[in-house]
Amino acid sequence: MRSAPPVAVICDGGLAWAGLQAFLPALAGAAVAAWISAWVDLPPLGVAGAVFAAAAFGGLLGWHWLRPLPAPLVWDGACWSAGSPAVTGQVEVMVDLGGWLLLRFWPDAAATPVRWLVVSAAAAGGGLHGLRVALHGGPARPAGGPRSAERQPG
């Protein structure tokens, strides 16, 4: 069986992923503010102000700290590498929604942490089809997953 041709994409998740990572902390901040406001019996306008301020603060924090940095993912025809500087490893498809992929990257070095990569159709451009071919048509993985039991942390 021939291996998939080389492909390189940028994993940044796109605008929708960044928006989701801002929305969830905003929602959590709004919920906490509403809960606290119920305990201190604020007037309705005070509750609305507290909820809005907490949601804005949570959203800004999420946008700033949770947004993934763009990372290159490269299949050279023989092995995967990700990040800058490039680290070799294996890739698993966790979610494939057509125009959006969530991938788990297992570095070969046991000391390097697992990375989650998000690929959007907009960021991958013409490389999305080649990426799918490489991901779904790559070499078979061992039944126990990318890391054997003796390499699992903990």
C-alpha positions in Angstrom: 0.0 0.0 0.0 1.4 3.4 -1.0 1.5 6.1 1.7 -0.3 9.4 1.3 1.5 12.3 -0.5 3.2 15.0 1.6 0.9 17.7 3.0 1.3 20.7 5.3 -1.5 22.7 7.0 -1.8 25.4 9.6 -3.8 24.4 12.7 -5.4 27.5 14.2 -9.0 26.4 14.4 -10.4 29.4 12.6 -12.6 32.1 13.8 -15.4 29.8 14.9 -13.1 27.9 17.3 -11.7 31.2 18.7 -15.2 32.4 19.2 -16.2 29.3 21.0 -13.2 29.6 23.3 -14.3 33.1 24.2 -18.0 32.2 24.5 -17.7 29.4 27.0 -15.7 31.5 29.6 -18.1 34.4 29.0 -21.1 32.1 29.7 -19.4 30.7 32.9 -18.7 34.3 34.1 -22.3 35.3 33.4 -23.6 32.3 35.3 -21.3 33.0 38.4 -22.3 36.6 38.4 -26.0 35.7 38.2 -25.6 33.3 41.0 -23.8 35.7 43.3 -26.3 38.5 42.4 -29.1 36.2 43.6 -27.4 35.9 47.0 -26.9 39.6 47.6 -30.3 40.7 46.3 -29.2 43.2 43.8 -31.8 45.2 41.9 -32.5 43.9 38.3 -30.4 46.6 36.7 -27.5 45.7 39.0 -27.9 42.0 38.1 -27.8 42.9 34.4 -24.7 45.0 34.9 -22.9 42.4 36.9 -23.8 39.6 34.5 -22.7 41.7 31.5 -19.4 42.8 33.1 -18.6 39.2 34.2 -19.4 37.9 30.7 -17.3 40.5 29.0 -14.4 39.8 31.4 -14.7 36.0 30.9 -14.9 36.4 27.2 -11.9 38.6 26.9 -9.8 36.3 29.1 -10.9 33.3 27.0 -10.1 35.1 23.8 -6.7 36.1 25.0 -5.5 33.0 26.9 -7.4 30.0 25.4 -6.9 30.9 21.7 -4.5 28.3 20.2 -1.4 29.6 18.5 -1.2 28.6 14.8 0.9 25.5 14.6 2.0 23.7 11.4 1.1 20.1 10.9 3.2 18.3 8.4 3.0 14.8 6.8 6.2 14.2 4.8 5.0 10.9 3.4 6.6 8.8 6.2 6.0 10.6 9.5 4.0 13.4 11.2 5.5 16.5 12.7 3.7 19.4 14.5 4.6 22.7 16.1 7.4 25.0 15.9 10.1 23.7 16.5 8.8 20.6 14.8 8.2 17.5 17.0 7.5 14.1 15.4 4.7 11.9 16.5 1.4 10.3 15.6 -1.9 11.9 14.9 -5.4 10.6 15.8 -8.6 12.1 14.4 -11.0 12.8 17.3 -13.7 14.7 15.5 -14.2 15.2 11.8 -17.0 17.6 10.9 -16.1 18.1 7.2 -14.8 21.6 7.3 -13.4 21.3 10.8 -11.1 18.6 12.4 -10.1 18.1 16.0 -6.8 16.1 16.1 -4.8 14.6 19.0 -1.0 14.7 18.4 1.0 12.1 20.3 4.7 13.2 20.3 7.3 10.4 20.0 9.2 11.7 23.0 7.4 10.6 26.2 8.3 13.7 28.1 6.6 16.0 25.5 2.9 16.5 26.3 0.0 15.5 24.0 -1.2 18.4 21.8 -4.7 19.1 20.6 -4.8 20.6 17.1 -7.8 22.2 15.4 -7.9 22.4 11.6 -10.5 24.5 9.8 -11.2 24.4 6.1 -10.3 28.1 5.8 -6.8 27.7 7.4 -6.1 24.4 5.5 -7.2 25.7 2.2 -6.4 23.2 -0.6 -4.5 21.0 1.8 -7.6 19.8 3.6 -8.2 16.9 1.2 -4.6 15.8 1.3 -4.7 16.0 5.1 -7.7 13.7 5.2 -6.1 11.3 2.9 -3.0 11.2 5.1 -5.0 10.9 8.3 -7.5 8.2 7.2 -5.2 6.3 4.9 -2.1 6.2 7.0 -0.4 3.2 8.5 -2.4 1.1 11.0 -1.9 1.9 14.6 -1.4 -0.7 17.4 -4.6 -1.7 19.1 -3.6 0.0 22.4 -3.3 3.4 20.8 -0.3 5.5 20.0 1.5 5.1 23.3 2.1 1.8 24.9 1.2 1.2 28.6 4.8 1.6 29.8 5.0 5.1 28.2 1.8 6.4 29.7 2.4 9.3 32.2 1.5 8.7 35.8 
